[in-house]
Structures are given as C-alpha cells and as structure tokens.
C-alpha cells in the first residue's frame, strides 16, 4: 500500500511522495488490464532470465503505460470527472498544463531508458510513442474501429518491449513470443470493447462513438461470443491439457454470458474485472508451451488460418 504524506515528514519528502503518488494515479486504472497482463506475458514469453529483470521489465512497461495514459488523460478531463474522478487531473492533484508538460517530457525519458538496453528496444519505444500520438493527438480514439485497432497494436508493442527487457537476448524476441504477441493483439482487438460498457456515459460526453454506444445490443452479443470462441482457439493453439482447457473455456463462457445477461453499470464493472482475469490468464500460456515443448518448437497457426478462410467462405 502506498504511504501518503503526513505533516510529521519533511516538506521535500512529502512533496516527493505526493508526486510519486500522482504518477501512480495516472496508471492505477490500467494496472489490472495492462500492467499486470503485459508483465505476465513478458515473463512467460521471454522467458524470464533473472529475478531482477522482472523489476526492470515491469518498470519499462509501467513507464510507457504512464506516457500513454498522461497523453490520453489531458485530452478529456471532463470525461474523467464522471468515469474516473480519482485520476490526478479531475482530483485536482495536477493541472492540465503541468500534465501536458509531463506528457512531452516522458517521450525522451522513455526513449533514453530504452536505449540503455538496446537500439531494438529504443525502436520499439519510438513506435509505441508514435502510435500514442496517433491515438491521442490525431484523435484515433474517436472511432470505435480505430480505437480498438490502435489500442490493441500498442498493447502488442508493449508486450514485445517488456519481453526484450525480461529475456537474455535484448535484441530479439523468440518465435513463440512473437506469435503470442500477434495473437494477443487479435484477442484484444476483438474483445477490447468489454471495457467500454461501464464507461458509456462519459464516452458520450466527449463524442466518442464506441461499439457499445453505436450498437448497444450487437456489442453485447459480440463480446458474449468472442470470449468463449477465443477460449476454445487458445486452448487448441497452446495445446492445453484436458483439465486446464475445460477450466479456461468454462470460465470464458461464464464471462461472455455475464456481458449478455447483466447490463447495469455496476454489473458491467464487475464483468470487466472478470474479463481482465480471463485476459491475464491467457498471457501465461507461452510459459506452459515452453514447459511442454521447449524453445525450439512454436505453435502452429495453420488451424486458425483455415478456420478464418472457412468463415469468410461461408459469409461470401
């Protein structure tokens, strides 16, 4: 638990603690859906080279998450007053002007920190920064399709960066790690709107046309089907044993059904927590694969490609 400043502490120490807590608040709401799953993925996909690299990888992921979140939160402070009033700007801990300065100061900080590890990691950092600018400064978040696409891509880029920091080779991600990151992008892109149901009221105020706002009924059926289907595909792809497969698919069916059957704001908040847990669990599957098959083999995606071809053929 983070200790808040008290009057018995020196002023400079109170100020440092307060500023650190403000930085934490910028990322607090994304710990469950971003920081924790991406860290789990990095540890599983690298695989982790040493315990100290767990902290290094977590910090790299958090620093870039901070950069993304500050850029996003200076855009729509009025929305956060409704959806997330505890964030630093609506809570009055920092002004929009100071947060804007922080947003651009974080760009060279992220690049410099990444360059300490390798130029490949610096390139990943730069790519993530450019996508962040597209999402925020170029209003990529206004349309539901571009919002989901950009968020999923940034998520995958963060996973690649965290994996490089966590592994022995900081210039190259293993084939299993690359495949896992690509699949995560696809999963996230098709299920990301699970987070949007609970924020619909605030999104309307800022003019965002998210999937749940544009298609309130269709979006619930889409998430209700996508989570169970992905559960089955991931189980087959990573070759889970019978018990693990039944548990994962069963939980995915439960989460998908919740979004279709329970539709109040409080229900959506709870369903989103269950979704975050489901999403986090599948990030551990690369480690499961390494345990059974080692680093010299990697998953075969041919069955996914054939299934998609069959689906498009039926639709045509």
SEPA-416545 format. One line per 4 residues: their letters; for each residue x, y, z of N, C-alpha, C. Coordinates in steps of 0.001 Angstrom, whole numbers, plus 500000, padded with zeros to 6 digits. Layout:
A) X Y Z X Y Z X Y Z ~ ...
This chain:
XXXX) 500849 498803 500000 500000 500000 500000 500883 501245 500000 ~ 500551 502245 499191 501356 503448 499093 501092 504347 500282 ~ 502161 504822 500912 502036 505693 502073 501849 507123 501607 ~ 500784 507773 502049 500529 509162 501714 501297 510076 502664
XXXX) 501670 511270 502236 502470 512154 503064 501729 512592 504319 ~ 502472 512755 505399 501916 513263 506653 502688 514501 507063 ~ 502136 515256 507987 502739 516526 508406 504015 516321 509206 ~ 504262 515114 509716 505464 514860 510501 506689 514652 509619
XXXX) 506493 514479 508322 507599 514270 507407 508120 515610 506902 ~ 509417 515698 506531 509956 516937 505950 509199 517311 504684 ~ 509202 518614 504375 508436 519086 503225 508883 518424 501936 ~ 510218 518312 501729 510716 517758 500468 510305 516300 500308
XXXX) 510269 515570 501451 509869 514172 501386 508376 514055 501101 ~ 507579 514931 501720 506135 514925 501454 505872 515234 499985 ~ 506645 516168 499439 506456 516540 498038 506809 515384 497101 ~ 507910 514699 497368 508315 513572 496532 507273 512457 496578
XXXX) 506821 512121 497795 505815 511065 497940 504524 511445 497229 ~ 504133 512708 497367 502906 513181 496722 503022 513108 495199 ~ 504171 513511 494658 504365 513483 493206 504383 512047 492680 ~ 505045 511148 493415 505071 509741 493013 503665 509136 493040
XXXX) 502897 509532 494043 501519 509026 494133 500674 509558 492977 ~ 500932 510789 492562 500231 511350 491404 500550 510551 490143 ~ 501825 510206 489951 502206 509387 488794 501516 508029 488845 ~ 501453 507453 490043 500772 506167 490204 499301 506271 489816
XXXX) 498648 507367 490195 497223 507529 489904 496949 507624 488405 ~ 497909 508119 487639 497734 508168 486188 497556 506763 485607 ~ 498159 505772 486243 498152 504412 485701 497320 503438 486534 ~ 496758 503886 487639 496078 502968 488571 494968 502167 487903
XXXX) 494158 502814 487090 493002 502131 486498 493399 501100 485457 ~ 494654 501140 484983 495102 500205 483944 496036 499124 484478 ~ 496187 499046 485776 497056 498013 486338 496509 496625 486023 ~ 495179 496468 486178 494559 495159 486005 494513 494736 484540
XXXX) 494263 495665 483628 494076 495310 482226 495346 495481 481396 ~ 496341 496218 481893 497541 496469 481095 498822 496041 481808 ~ 499134 496666 482931 500425 496409 483574 500582 494951 483995 ~ 499585 494399 484671 499693 493016 485153 499747 492004 483998
XXXX) 498796 492047 483031 498864 491065 481929 500129 491183 481082 ~ 500557 492412 480781 501748 492578 479936 502996 492079 480669 ~ 503065 492326 481973 504193 491816 482754 504186 490290 482775 ~ 503011 489699 482995 502897 488240 482971 503336 487692 481614
XXXX) 502889 488355 480560 503274 487923 479212 504784 487981 479034 ~ 505397 489082 479447 506837 489267 479266 507625 488182 479987 ~ 507209 487872 481204 507883 486837 481986 507710 485473 481327 ~ 506499 485214 480814 506205 483906 480217 506822 483739 478841
XXXX) 506826 484802 478036 507258 484696 476644 508756 484859 476466 ~ 509454 485485 477432 510884 485763 477239 511732 484488 477082 ~ 511720 483485 477927 511243 483506 479313 512164 484322 480214 ~ 511732 484558 481465 512451 485426 482383 513870 484915 482615
XXXX) 514855 485818 482464 516256 485436 482601 516729 485465 484049 ~ 516244 486421 484844 516654 486535 486244 515598 487322 487002 ~ 515525 487154 488333 514515 487882 489110 514615 489398 488979 ~ 515828 489947 488894 515985 491394 488794 515373 491927 487507
XXXX) 515379 491085 486457 514811 491530 485186 513288 491586 485219 ~ 512678 490925 486211 511246 491086 486411 510935 492531 486775 ~ 511729 493113 487679 511517 494501 488084 511857 495458 486949 ~ 512920 495158 486196 513289 496018 485074 512194 496014 484009
XXXX) 511672 494833 483703 510617 494715 482697 509346 495421 483156 ~ 508984 495220 484417 507782 495863 484957 507898 497381 484897 ~ 509087 497908 485240 509277 499359 485210 509206 499896 483784 ~ 509815 499166 482815 509750 499615 481420 508299 499672 480948
XXXX) 507535 498646 481274 506122 498605 480875 505355 499734 481540 ~ 505571 499930 482847 504851 500979 483577 505209 502365 483037 ~ 506487 502612 482743 506912 503917 482249 506221 504249 480934 ~ 506130 503290 480044 505473 503538 478764 503953 503604 478914
XXXX) 503409 502859 479869 501990 502986 480175 501688 504381 480707 ~ 502581 504907 481541 502428 506265 482064 502424 507276 480922 ~ 503340 507111 479986 503409 508012 478831 502108 507999 478037 ~ 501564 506800 477814 500303 506672 477073 499138 507282 477854
XXXX) 499093 507008 479153 497947 507442 479953 497917 508945 480168 ~ 499074 509553 480399 499106 511011 480566 498638 511686 479281 ~ 499108 511184 478132 498680 511743 476844 497171 511635 476671 ~ 496592 510534 477133 495158 510325 476996 494352 511169 477975
XXXX) 494836 511309 479201 494043 511959 480244 494052 513479 480165 ~ 495005 514067 479429 494966 515523 479251 493954 515914 478187 ~ 493455 514939 477428 492506 515235 476356 491093 515491 476862 ~ 490648 514693 477824 489236 514716 478211 489083 514669 479732
XXXX) 489522 515720 480428 489364 515718 481887 487903 515718 482331 ~ 487013 516274 481498 485586 516284 481855 485015 514868 481875 ~ 485480 514028 480960 485038 512639 480945 485460 511925 482226 ~ 486697 512198 482667 487203 511530 483869 486474 511985 485131
XXXX) 485907 513187 485111 485123 513624 486264 483935 512699 486508 ~ 483448 512071 485444 482297 511167 485554 482758 509721 485739 ~ 483660 509274 484852 484048 507860 484857 485107 507521 485893 ~ 486115 508411 486049 487241 508103 486939 487687 509368 487671
XXXX) 486882 509839 488639 487188 511100 489338 488440 511046 490201 ~ 488973 509850 490475 490170 509748 491305 491459 509991 490518 ~ 491356 510114 489210 492554 510385 488413 493118 511761 488769 ~ 494412 511983 488551 495071 513197 489067 494468 514516 488627
XXXX) 494065 514630 487346 493554 515923 486865 492192 516249 487459 ~ 491172 515380 487363 489881 515717 487991 489965 515788 489512 ~ 490923 515092 490116 491088 515141 491569 491811 516399 492022 ~ 492337 517196 491079 492995 518449 491427 494438 518294 491895
XXXX) 495058 517147 491639 496440 516935 492069 497447 517559 491093 ~ 497013 517785 489857 497887 518361 488839 497021 519091 487823 ~ 497524 520199 487288 496766 520949 486288 496959 520326 484909 ~ 496081 520671 483985 496211 520178 482614 497515 520670 482003
XXXX) 497906 521917 482316 499139 522473 481766 500364 521692 482250 ~ 500412 521408 483547 501554 520650 484076 501555 519210 483548 ~ 500359 518632 483403 500271 517277 482871 500717 517241 481409 ~ 500431 518304 480658 500878 518379 479263 502404 518440 479193
XXXX) 503008 519216 480099 504476 519257 480162 505038 517876 480485 ~ 504420 517193 481435 504843 515846 481800 504709 514891 480613 ~ 503593 515035 479888 503347 514142 478743 504508 514188 477746 ~ 504992 515392 477394 506057 515504 476400 507433 515265 477005
XXXX) 507578 515480 478307 508852 515170 478961 509091 513665 479007 ~ 508007 512894 479072 508135 511441 479142 508627 510829 477831 ~ 508467 511532 476721 508897 510988 475422 510403 510741 475399 ~ 511255 511764 475657 512698 511475 475653 513130 510565 476799
XXXX) 512407 510604 477919 512737 509717 479040 512547 508260 478633 ~ 511420 507954 477986 511154 506584 477529 512185 506129 476510 ~ 512511 506998 475573 513487 506649 474534 514869 506421 475129 ~ 515292 507313 476034 516621 507193 476626 516735 505935 477482
XXXX) 515697 505663 478258 515721 504476 479118 515770 503206 478267 ~ 515032 503183 477176 515028 502015 476296 516382 501825 475621 ~ 517018 502933 475240 518311 502856 474562 519398 502291 475470 ~ 519210 502366 476773 520182 501786 477699 520272 500273 477534
XXXX) 519194 499649 477055 519165 498200 476888 519615 497786 475489 ~ 519019 498386 474458 519409 498056 473083 518725 499030 472131 ~ 519278 499151 470934 518662 500004 469930 517336 499406 469452 ~ 517246 498077 469479 515983 497432 469101 514864 497827 470058
XXXX) 515183 497879 471340 514180 498293 472323 513835 499767 472149 ~ 514821 500591 471813 514552 502011 471555 513618 502176 470357 ~ 513782 501333 469338 512890 501383 468175 511464 501001 468563 ~ 511343 500001 469421 510012 499618 469908 509395 500759 470696
XXXX) 510198 501416 471532 509708 502559 472313 509233 503680 471397 ~ 510013 503991 470370 509638 505051 469424 508346 504694 468696 ~ 508212 503446 468287 506988 503004 467603 505775 503180 468511 ~ 505919 502810 469782 504825 502959 470735 504468 504429 470931
XXXX) 505471 505292 470980 505235 506733 471137 504474 507286 469936 ~ 504842 506865 468731 504168 507349 467520 502712 506886 467477 ~ 502458 505644 467862 501079 505166 467913 500282 505902 468988 ~ 500943 506249 470089 500279 507030 471139 499857 508390 470609
XXXX) 500714 509018 469823 500372 510308 469213 499201 510162 468251 ~ 499187 509096 467477 498075 508839 466557 496772 508671 467343 ~ 496844 507931 468425 495654 507662 469234 495117 508934 469890 ~ 495985 509776 470406 495556 510938 471189 495564 512233 470380
XXXX) 496736 512662 469926 496824 513955 469244 496125 513951 467883 ~ 496052 512777 467233 495384 512684 465941 493974 512104 466052 ~ 493449 512028 467274 492053 511615 467541 491731 510216 467024 ~ 492690 509314 467140 492430 507939 466740 491461 507212 467640
XXXX) 491172 507816 468807 490269 507170 469765 488810 507544 469551 ~ 488524 508398 468593 487148 508873 468414 486245 507830 467759 ~ 486805 507023 466869 486034 505993 466187 486316 504643 466833 ~ 485285 503818 466972 485445 502553 467691 486424 501618 466994
XXXX) 486406 501582 465648 487305 500677 464937 488761 501087 465102 ~ 489050 502368 464879 490434 502822 465021 490877 502757 466476 ~ 489963 503013 467410 490294 502936 468833 490727 501521 469207 ~ 489945 500540 468799 490289 499153 469109 491579 498729 468425
XXXX) 491740 499110 467158 492946 498751 466420 494189 499345 467071 ~ 494166 500643 467342 495344 501309 467897 495660 500806 469298 ~ 494633 500622 470120 494863 500133 471479 495479 498744 471464 ~ 494960 497876 470608 495487 496515 470525 496927 496502 470022
XXXX) 497228 497320 469016 498592 497377 468489 499555 497906 469542 ~ 499157 498958 470256 500019 499498 471313 500235 498461 472409 ~ 499214 497685 472667 499314 496625 473670 500357 495590 473232 ~ 500280 495170 471976 501233 494200 471465 502658 494735 471453
XXXX) 502817 496015 471114 504150 496622 471120 504719 496639 472537 ~ 503874 496947 473518 504316 496935 474915 504773 495544 475329 ~ 504064 494526 474857 504454 493160 475183 505820 492815 474591 ~ 506060 493223 473363 507361 492957 472750 508479 493657 473513
XXXX) 508232 494902 473906 509244 495634 474665 509523 495009 476015 ~ 508462 494669 476749 508636 494033 478049 509348 492700 477942 ~ 509074 491965 476851 509712 490666 476646 511205 490819 476393 ~ 511590 491831 475618 513011 492067 475381 513750 492368 476678
XXXX) 513148 493189 477543 513794 493545 478809 513906 492329 479722 ~ 512896 491460 479703 512862 490312 480616 513777 489174 480185 ~ 514104 489069 478900 514844 487926 478391 516348 488097 478408 ~ 517050 487048 478023 518507 487085 477953 518980 487891 476747
XXXX) 518282 487737 475627 518636 488439 474398 517755 489677 474267 ~ 518349 490850 474447 517571 492087 474409 517531 492718 473027 ~ 517828 491915 472020 517747 492399 470638 516763 491596 469802 ~ 516235 490490 470351 515387 489620 469540 514397 488864 470416
XXXX) 513145 488811 469962 512097 488049 470640 512005 486682 469980 ~ 511793 485634 470769 511700 484273 470235 510477 484129 469330 ~ 510482 483124 468410 509301 482893 467565 508027 482680 468373 ~ 508121 481944 469477 506941 481738 470325 506447 483056 470892
XXXX) 507380 483913 471315 506996 485224 471854 506325 486098 470816 ~ 506848 486090 469581 506244 486905 468516 504842 486409 468182 ~ 504695 485095 468077 503376 484535 467777 502388 484872 468885 ~ 502832 484741 470138 501959 485039 471277 501528 486499 471266
XXXX) 502455 487411 470925 502114 488834 470880 501114 489127 469766 ~ 501304 488493 468609 500372 488699 467497 498971 488199 467845 ~ 498913 487052 468503 497609 486513 468901 496958 487413 469943 ~ 497754 487944 470867 497212 488850 471878 496593 490084 471242
XXXX) 497251 490614 470214 496698 491778 469502 495331 491433 468921 ~ 495210 490250 468313 493933 489829 467729 492865 489641 468804 ~ 493246 489011 469918 492288 488802 471013 491821 490137 471571 ~ 492758 491024 471827 492425 492313 472437 491588 493170 471496
XXXX) 491933 493145 470204 491202 493954 469231 489737 493537 469151 ~ 489475 492246 469293 488112 491743 469140 487325 491708 470447 ~ 487989 491940 471578 487284 491900 472875 487466 493171 473685 ~ 488209 494141 473145 488535 495353 473898 487308 496110 474371
XXXX) 486230 496064 473595 485060 496849 473970 484388 496324 475237 ~ 484905 495240 475803 484411 494783 477108 484609 495853 478174 ~ 485629 496705 477978 485899 497772 478935 485014 498997 478721 ~ 484387 499095 477559 483665 500316 477205 482240 500375 477752
XXXX) 481665 499235 478120 480291 499247 478610 480141 500107 479853 ~ 481075 499969 480790 480968 500684 482060 481251 502174 481911 ~ 481899 502592 480798 482277 503996 480598 481412 504696 479563 ~ 480301 504108 479199 479496 504644 478093 479028 506072 478350
XXXX) 478634 506377 479597 478112 507725 479890 479170 508790 479661 ~ 480382 508562 480148 481450 509532 479951 481889 509619 478505 ~ 481888 508484 477793 482285 508498 476387 481324 509334 475543 ~ 480048 509315 475881 479068 510127 475127 479386 511611 475261
XXXX) 479836 512030 476434 480133 513446 476665 481269 513951 475788 ~ 482250 513100 475519 483416 513516 474743 483256 513243 473252 ~ 482120 512713 472842 481885 512463 471430 482456 511166 470913 ~ 482951 510325 471808 483456 509029 471365 482301 508140 470937
XXXX) 482496 507481 469813 481473 506585 469304 481977 505149 469453 ~ 481974 504677 470692 482455 503324 470956 481425 502309 470482 ~ 481860 501057 470384 480987 499988 469910 479726 499859 470774 ~ 479823 499862 472111 478605 499768 472926 477653 500943 472756
XXXX) 478168 502135 472420 477301 503295 472202 476630 503207 470835 ~ 477412 502844 469815 476867 502778 468460 475920 501596 468280 ~ 476247 500464 468903 475445 499247 468743 475290 498558 470109 ~ 474420 499067 470955 474323 498557 472334 473962 497075 472445
XXXX) 473111 496568 471557 472716 495160 471624 473752 494278 470932 ~ 474117 494654 469713 475079 493862 468946 476407 493731 469681 ~ 476850 494795 470338 478143 494760 471022 478149 493742 472157 ~ 477005 493548 472810 476942 492571 473902 476960 491146 473351
XXXX) 476271 490922 472262 476319 489591 471657 477716 489303 471106 ~ 478377 490339 470576 479721 490159 470019 480706 489733 471105 ~ 480680 490414 472251 481608 490057 473322 481207 488730 473953 ~ 479892 488457 473987 479415 487208 474556 479844 485989 473760
XXXX) 480042 486172 472455 480516 485078 471601 482040 485060 471472 ~ 482651 486241 471434 484092 486326 471183 484909 485680 472293 ~ 484553 485937 473543 485345 485395 474654 485310 483866 474684 ~ 484146 483216 474586 484160 481740 474528 484897 481190 473305
XXXX) 484713 481823 472137 485386 481331 470937 486906 481446 471054 ~ 487383 482579 471561 488817 482728 471763 489324 481739 472804 ~ 488517 481454 473805 488924 480472 474820 489191 479120 474179 ~ 488318 478722 473253 488491 477440 472561 489725 477480 471657
XXXX) 489870 478559 470887 491004 478665 469967 492331 478680 470720 ~ 492411 479416 471821 493651 479485 472595 493976 478141 473235 ~ 492932 477447 473671 493143 476121 474257 493748 475163 473232 ~ 493242 475211 472004 493764 474343 470946 495166 474786 470522
XXXX) 495345 476078 470359 496623 476605 469877 497767 476277 470827 ~ 497551 476481 472118 498614 476249 473097 498612 474818 473621 ~ 497711 473999 473102 497653 472569 473436 497560 472341 474947 ~ 496576 473020 475568 496360 472842 477000 495866 471423 477284
XXXX) 496200 470922 478462 495693 469602 478827 494188 469682 479091 ~ 493546 468538 479227 492092 468482 479308 491540 469297 480464 ~ 492127 469151 481651 491618 469860 482828 491764 471365 482683 ~ 492953 471825 482274 493175 473269 482097 492279 473825 480989
XXXX) 492128 473053 479915 491286 473506 478813 489839 473670 479214 ~ 489304 472684 479955 487909 472769 480404 487715 473961 481325 ~ 488679 474174 482236 488567 475291 483183 488604 476629 482457 ~ 489525 476781 481495 489665 478051 480791 488458 478331 479900
XXXX) 488017 477337 479162 486851 477520 478288 485596 477763 479122 ~ 485443 477023 480209 484276 477225 481075 484227 478619 481655 ~ 485372 479108 482105 485415 480468 482654 485124 481497 481568 ~ 485659 481283 480360 485389 482195 479255 483917 482256 478905
XXXX) 483243 481104 478930 481795 481074 478662 481032 481841 479739 ~ 481462 481705 480975 480803 482424 482069 480952 483935 481899 ~ 482169 484380 481580 482416 485822 481414 481606 486363 480243 ~ 481608 485637 479113 480836 486089 477964 479353 486181 478261
XXXX) 478823 485195 478995 477400 485199 479339 477043 486366 480239 ~ 477944 486755 481137 477684 487882 482045 477417 489158 481261 ~ 478223 489413 480237 478049 490649 479469 476699 490673 478752 ~ 476182 489527 478360 474900 489483 477663 473714 489562 478622
XXXX) 473864 489019 479822 472722 488884 480733 472630 489996 481768 ~ 473770 490550 482200 473766 491566 483263 474235 492887 482681 ~ 473360 493914 482732 473609 495098 481909 473599 496422 482656 ~ 473561 496444 483977 473669 497705 484702 475128 498145 484743
XXXX) 475365 499403 485130 476735 499908 485202 477553 499104 486203 ~ 476967 498794 487351 477677 498012 488359 477976 496597 487852 ~ 477015 496024 487145 477238 494692 486557 478382 494732 485548 ~ 478399 495790 484733 479451 495906 483724 480826 496093 484358
XXXX) 480879 496813 485470 482162 496974 486168 482676 495638 486680 ~ 481765 494832 487241 482171 493518 487743 482536 492588 486591 ~ 481750 492631 485519 482060 491797 484352 483421 492159 483771 ~ 483763 493448 483792 485055 493892 483277 486198 493321 484119
XXXX) 486003 493222 485421 487026 492621 486284 487219 491146 485939 ~ 486109 490442 485701 486219 489032 485308 486904 488905 483953 ~ 486610 489830 483048 487260 489831 481738 488762 490047 481883 ~ 489163 490973 482750 490591 491236 482967 491301 489981 483465
XXXX) 490634 489232 484350 491228 487991 484855 491387 486976 483725 ~ 490333 486834 482902 490406 485911 481758 491529 486324 480812 ~ 491617 487600 480525 492620 488113 479602 494022 487915 480160 ~ 494187 488071 481477 495500 487902 482096 495955 486449 482053
XXXX) 495030 485531 482283 495399 484113 482348 496020 483638 481043 ~ 495461 484053 479913 495987 483530 478648 497382 484063 478331 ~ 497821 485105 479041 499182 485601 478855 500225 484641 479420 ~ 499797 483698 480238 500726 482728 480820 500948 481516 479921
XXXX) 500161 481383 478863 500225 480191 478032 501576 479977 477333 ~ 502318 481051 476958 503659 480790 476398 504562 480026 477366 ~ 504455 480317 478668 505256 479583 479654 504834 478116 479695 ~ 503531 477871 479589 503015 476498 479534 503599 475774 478325
XXXX) 503659 476474 477210 504212 475881 475983 505693 475550 476151 ~ 506463 476475 476720 507888 476241 476931 508119 475010 477814 ~ 507283 474848 478838 507446 473716 479754 507248 472379 479032 ~ 506306 472347 478098 505994 471089 477411 506826 470861 476156
XXXX) 507154 471948 475440 507773 471792 474123 509168 472401 474024 ~ 509568 473212 474991 510868 473860 474908 510851 475056 473974 ~ 512020 475668 473776 512112 476884 472970 512299 476608 471487 ~ 512580 475351 471122 512860 475044 469721 511609 474802 468891
XXXX) 510474 474577 469546 509208 474431 468840 508338 475646 469118 ~ 507421 475918 468213 506491 477016 468437 505133 476661 467852 ~ 504076 477341 468366 502704 476966 467968 502477 477102 466473 ~ 501627 476239 465966 501245 476257 464552 499895 476951 464427
XXXX) 499863 478018 463640 498631 478796 463488 497837 478392 462248 ~ 498210 477291 461604 497532 476893 460365 496047 476654 460597 ~ 495703 476077 461769 494293 475779 462020 493482 477058 462146 ~ 494089 478116 462691 493388 479401 462807 493167 479989 461416
XXXX) 494211 479946 460583 494085 480479 459229 493015 479727 458437 ~ 492998 478405 458554 491988 477607 457837 490582 477918 458323 ~ 490454 478120 459645 489137 478425 460194 488626 479772 459682 ~ 489545 480764 459616 489146 482080 459127 488766 482023 457651
XXXX) 489511 481235 456883 489186 481083 455459 487800 480457 455297 ~ 487512 479435 456109 486205 478774 456052 485089 479736 456430 ~ 485353 480563 457462 484343 481522 457921 484036 482534 456824 ~ 485092 483090 456187 484890 484060 455121 484200 483403 453915
XXXX) 484539 482120 453666 483897 481411 452561 482415 481245 452780 ~ 482034 480915 454034 480608 480780 454372 479905 482118 454260 ~ 480583 483188 454742 479968 484515 454705 479760 484993 453263 ~ 480720 484607 452386 480613 485026 450976 479487 484283 450290
